[in-house]
């Protein structure tokens, strides 16, 4: 049985929208949880300005995940995988004790 173009669009558009939403949810599920034991041990924060500098004196303004050699994304990516945190996604604006200047 052949479907009309209208029937096809009525079925295809919601399916495509659902796929896009599922991909977004999956990407967010792969983000590092600040409360996870590994994150706590490394002092990871999504927002580097919230790092406790008394507890983590190695932090200095300008040290962010985006300019760390372990950040596996491009400079324009808001979130990317991090080798130090199990290849989970970290915020470009984040920081942890594993930070090492990108060459």
C-alpha positions as CSV (number, residue, x, y, z in Angstrom):
1,X,0.0,0.0,0.0
2,X,1.4,3.4,-0.9
3,X,1.3,6.3,1.4
4,X,0.6,9.8,0.4
5,X,3.3,12.5,1.0
6,X,1.0,14.0,3.6
7,X,0.7,10.7,5.6
8,X,4.5,10.3,5.4
9,X,5.1,13.8,6.8
10,X,2.6,13.3,9.5
11,X,4.5,10.2,10.7
12,X,8.1,11.3,9.9
13,X,8.2,14.7,11.5
14,X,7.3,13.6,15.1
15,X,9.7,10.7,14.8
16,X,12.5,13.0,13.7
17,X,11.7,15.4,16.6
18,X,11.7,12.5,19.1
19,X,15.1,11.3,17.8
20,X,16.5,14.8,18.3
21,X,15.2,14.9,21.9
22,X,16.6,11.4,22.6
23,X,20.0,12.4,21.4
24,X,20.0,15.5,23.6
25,X,19.0,13.5,26.7
26,X,21.7,11.0,26.0
27,X,24.4,13.7,25.6
28,X,23.3,15.2,29.0
29,X,23.4,11.8,30.6
30,X,27.1,11.5,29.7
31,X,28.0,14.6,31.6
32,X,30.1,14.4,34.8
33,X,28.2,14.6,38.0
34,X,30.0,17.0,40.4
35,X,28.9,14.8,43.3
36,X,30.4,11.6,41.9
37,X,33.4,10.3,44.0
38,X,35.9,10.9,41.1
39,X,34.7,14.4,40.6
40,X,34.9,15.2,44.3
41,X,38.4,13.8,44.6
42,X,39.6,16.0,41.8
43,X,37.6,19.0,43.0
44,X,35.7,19.2,39.6
45,X,33.2,22.1,39.2
46,X,31.2,22.9,36.1
47,X,31.8,26.6,36.9
48,X,35.4,27.2,37.8
49,X,34.5,30.4,39.7
50,X,32.9,28.2,42.3
51,X,36.1,26.3,43.1
52,X,37.1,26.4,46.8
53,X,40.5,28.1,46.4
54,X,41.4,27.3,50.1
55,X,40.9,23.6,49.5
56,X,42.4,23.7,45.9
57,X,45.1,26.4,45.8
58,X,46.3,25.1,42.4
59,X,43.3,26.8,40.8
60,X,43.8,30.3,39.3
61,X,41.5,32.4,37.2
62,X,41.8,31.5,33.5
63,X,42.5,27.8,34.2
64,X,39.5,26.2,32.6
65,X,38.7,22.8,31.1
66,X,38.7,24.3,27.6
67,X,42.4,25.2,27.9
68,X,43.4,21.9,29.5
69,X,45.3,19.2,27.6
70,X,42.8,16.6,28.8
71,X,39.8,18.4,27.3
72,X,38.9,16.4,24.1
73,X,36.8,19.0,22.4
74,X,37.3,22.1,20.3
75,X,37.7,25.5,21.8
76,X,34.2,26.3,20.7
77,X,32.6,23.3,22.4
78,X,30.6,24.1,25.5
79,X,30.9,20.5,26.7
80,X,33.4,17.8,25.7
81,X,34.9,14.5,27.0
82,X,37.7,14.6,29.6
83,X,40.4,11.9,29.9
84,X,40.7,12.5,33.6
85,X,37.1,12.0,34.4
86,X,36.4,8.7,32.6
87,X,35.7,10.3,29.2
88,X,32.6,11.9,30.5
89,X,31.6,15.4,29.4
90,X,32.9,18.4,31.3
91,X,32.0,22.0,30.9
92,X,34.4,24.2,29.0
93,X,34.1,26.6,31.9
94,X,34.9,23.9,34.5
95,X,38.1,23.0,36.4
96,X,39.6,20.1,38.3
97,X,43.0,19.3,39.9
98,X,44.1,17.3,36.9
99,X,44.2,20.6,34.8
100,X,47.3,20.8,32.7
101,X,48.0,23.6,30.3
102,X,47.2,22.7,26.7
103,X,50.3,22.9,24.5
